[in-house]
Amino acid sequence: MATKVEIYTWRSCPFCISAKNLLKNKGVEFTEYAIDGDEAARSKMAKRSSGRRSVPQIFVNDQHIGGCDDLYDLDAGGNLDPLLQ
């Protein structure tokens, strides 16, 4: 089964761009939900992420990973690649 990666973003958010670049550099395909100005989509994201309303919010196989810093922390600790397998 392919790993399902989803990321909620704002198009001009530097943290969103950085998180997407890390995933792209690892060759990971992901579904992006650009929620710029869409309060309904932001509310849906917040519901999935236990109330977090900042972007990006990243999910792997429907498990909430967190934001950009959380993604980079997982990578630095060697825990991101196994999660993406």
Contact map, one row per residue, 1 for C-alpha under 8 A:
1110000000000000000000000000000000000000000000000000000000000000000000000000000000000
1111000000000000000000000000000000000000000000000000000000000000000000000000000000001
1111100000000000000000000000000000000000000000000000000000011000000000000000000000011
0111110000000000000000000000010000000000000000000000000000111100000000000000000000000
0011111000000000000000000001111000000000000000000000000001111100000000000000000000000
0001111100000000000000000000011110000000000000000000000001110000000000000000000000000
0000111110000000000000000000011110000000000000000000000111100000000000000000000000000
0000011111000000000000000000000111100000000010000000001111000000000000000000000000000
0000001111101001000000000000000111110000000000000000001110000000000000000000000000000
0000000111111001000000000000000001110000000000000000001100000000000000000000000000000
0000000011111001100000000000000001010000000000000000000000000000000000000000000000000
0000000001111101100000000000000000000000000000000000000000000000000000000000000000000
0000000011111111100000000000000000000000000000000000001000000000000000000000000000000
0000000000011111110000000000000000000000000000000000000000000000000000000000000000000
0000000000001111111000000000000000000000000000000000001100000000000100000000000000000
0000000011111111111100000000000000000000000000000000001100000000000100000000000000000
0000000000111111111110000000000000000000000000000000000000000000000000000000000000000
0000000000000111111111000000000000000000000000000000000000000000000100000000000000000
0000000000000011111111100000000000000000000000000000000100000000000100110000000000000
0000000000000001111111110000000000000000000000000000000000000000000000000000000000000
0000000000000000111111111000000000000000000000000000000000000000000000000000000000000
0000000000000000011111111100000000000000000000000000000000000000000000000000000000000
0000000000000000001111111111110000000000000000000000000000000000000000000000000000000
0000000000000000000111111111100000000000000000000000000000000000000000000000000000000
0000000000000000000011111111000000000000000000000000000000000000000000000000000000000
0000000000000000000001111111000000000000000000000000000000000000000000000000000000000
0000000000000000000000111111100000000000000000000000000000000000000000000000000000000
0000100000000000000000111111110000000000000000000000000000000000000000000000000000010
0000100000000000000000110011111000000000000000000000000000000000000000000000000000000
0001111000000000000000100001111100000000000000000000000000000000000000000000000000000
0000111000000000000000000000111110000000000000000000000000000000000000000000000000000
0000011110000000000000000000011111000000000000000000000000000000000000000000000000000
0000011110000000000000000000001111100000000000000000000000000000000000000000000000000
0000000111100000000000000000000111110000000000000000000000000000000000000000000000000
0000000111000000000000000000000011111110110000000000000000000000000000000000000000000
0000000011100000000000000000000001111100000000000000000000000000000000000000000000000
0000000000000000000000000000000000111110000000000000000000000000000000000000000000000
0000000000000000000000000000000000111111110000000000000000000000000000000000000000000
0000000000000000000000000000000000101111111000000000000000000000000000000000000000000
0000000000000000000000000000000000000111111100000000000000000000000000000000000000000
0000000000000000000000000000000000100111111110000000000000000000000000000000000000000
0000000000000000000000000000000000100111111111000000100000000000000000000000000000000
0000000000000000000000000000000000000011111111100000100000000000000000000000000000000
0000000000000000000000000000000000000001111111110000000000000000000000000000000000000
0000000100000000000000000000000000000000111111111001100010000000000000000000000000000
0000000000000000000000000000000000000000011111111111100000000000000000000000000000000
0000000000000000000000000000000000000000001111111111000000000000000000000000000000000
0000000000000000000000000000000000000000000111111110000000000001000000000000000000000
0000000000000000000000000000000000000000000011111111000010000001010000000000000000000
0000000000000000000000000000000000000000000001111111000000000000000000000000000000000
0000000000000000000000000000000000000000000001111111100000000000000000000000000000000
0000000000000000000000000000000000000000000011101111110010000000000000000000000000000
0000000000000000000000000000000000000000011011000011111000000000000000000000000000000
0000000000000000000000000000000000000000000000000001111110000000001000000000000000000
0000000111001011000000000000000000000000000000000000111110000000001000000000000000000
0000001111000011001000000000000000000000000000000000011111000000011100000000000000000
0000001110000000000000000000000000000000000010001001011111100001111100000000000000000
0000111100000000000000000000000000000000000000000000000111110001111100100000000000000
0001111000000000000000000000000000000000000000000000000011111111110000000000000000000
0011110000000000000000000000000000000000000000000000000001111111100000000000000000110
0011100000000000000000000000000000000000000000000000000000111110000000000000000000000
0001100000000000000000000000000000000000000000000000000000111111000000000000000000000
0000000000000000000000000000000000000000000000000000000000111111100000000000000000000
0000000000000000000000000000000000000000000000011000000011110111110000000000000000000
0000000000000000000000000000000000000000000000000000000011110011111001100000000000000
0000000000000000000000000000000000000000000000001000000111100001111111100000000000000
0000000000000000000000000000000000000000000000000000011111000000111111100000000000000
0000000000000011011000000000000000000000000000000000000111000000011111110000000000000
0000000000000000000000000000000000000000000000000000000000000000011111111000000000000
0000000000000000000000000000000000000000000000000000000000000000111111111100000000000
0000000000000000001000000000000000000000000000000000000001000000111111111110000100000
0000000000000000001000000000000000000000000000000000000000000000000111111111000000000
0000000000000000000000000000000000000000000000000000000000000000000011111111100000000
0000000000000000000000000000000000000000000000000000000000000000000001111111111100000
0000000000000000000000000000000000000000000000000000000000000000000000111111111110000
0000000000000000000000000000000000000000000000000000000000000000000000011111111000000
0000000000000000000000000000000000000000000000000000000000000000000000001111111100000
0000000000000000000000000000000000000000000000000000000000000000000000000111111111000
0000000000000000000000000000000000000000000000000000000000000000000000000111111111100
0000000000000000000000000000000000000000000000000000000000000000000000100110111111110
0000000000000000000000000000000000000000000000000000000000000000000000000010011111111
0000000000000000000000000000000000000000000000000000000000000000000000000000011111111
0000000000000000000000000000000000000000000000000000000000010000000000000000001111111
0010000000000000000000000001000000000000000000000000000000010000000000000000000111111
0110000000000000000000000000000000000000000000000000000000000000000000000000000011111
